[in-house]
Amino acid sequence: MYISIAQVVVSVILIALILLQERSSGLSGVFGGSESGFYQTRRGLEKVIFGATIVLIIVLVGLSLVNLLWK
């Protein structure tokens, strides 16, 4: 029960963080569709959001595995 609630909370936060990220860093940026035309490193809040997104993905996968094995 608590694991499912934690999954929902982590998922909502993860969706919010993904939506906050810069648009040019998405799939179009990988194939050269960015407006700037050069590689730009992440700085400040953008770097924190990117790191938090990765951590929350790992947490969500871990919670999913625990939920799968618990039942």
C-alpha positions in Angstrom: 0.0 0.0 0.0 2.7 2.5 1.0 4.9 1.5 -1.9 2.1 2.2 -4.4 1.5 5.7 -2.8 5.3 6.4 -3.0 5.3 5.4 -6.6 2.5 7.8 -7.4 4.2 10.7 -5.5 7.6 10.0 -7.2 5.9 9.8 -10.6 4.1 13.1 -10.2 7.4 14.8 -9.1 9.2 13.2 -12.0 6.7 14.4 -14.5 7.0 17.9 -13.2 10.8 17.8 -13.4 10.7 16.6 -16.9 8.3 19.3 -18.0 10.6 21.9 -16.4 13.6 20.9 -18.4 14.8 22.9 -21.4 13.0 22.0 -24.7 16.1 22.0 -26.9 17.7 19.3 -24.7 15.0 16.8 -25.9 15.0 14.4 -28.8 15.2 17.2 -31.4 18.3 18.5 -29.8 20.0 15.1 -30.1 19.5 15.2 -33.9 20.7 18.8 -34.3 17.4 20.5 -34.1 18.4 23.0 -31.4 18.3 26.7 -32.0 21.7 27.5 -30.6 23.7 25.2 -32.8 26.4 24.5 -30.3 26.8 22.2 -27.2 25.9 23.9 -24.0 26.7 22.5 -20.6 24.1 22.4 -17.9 24.5 25.0 -15.1 22.8 26.0 -11.9 19.2 25.1 -11.5 19.1 23.2 -14.8 21.9 20.9 -13.6 20.1 20.3 -10.3 16.8 19.5 -12.1 18.7 17.1 -14.5 20.4 15.3 -11.6 17.1 15.1 -9.6 15.4 13.6 -12.6 18.0 10.8 -12.9 17.8 10.1 -9.1 14.0 9.9 -9.2 14.0 7.6 -12.2 16.3 5.2 -10.2 14.1 5.5 -7.1 11.0 4.8 -9.2 12.6 1.7 -10.8 13.6 0.5 -7.3 10.2 1.1 -5.9 8.7 -0.8 -8.8 11.0 -3.8 -8.3 10.2 -3.8 -4.6 6.5 -3.7 -5.3 6.9 -6.5 -7.9 8.8 -8.8 -5.5 6.8 -8.0 -2.4 3.5 -9.3 -3.8 
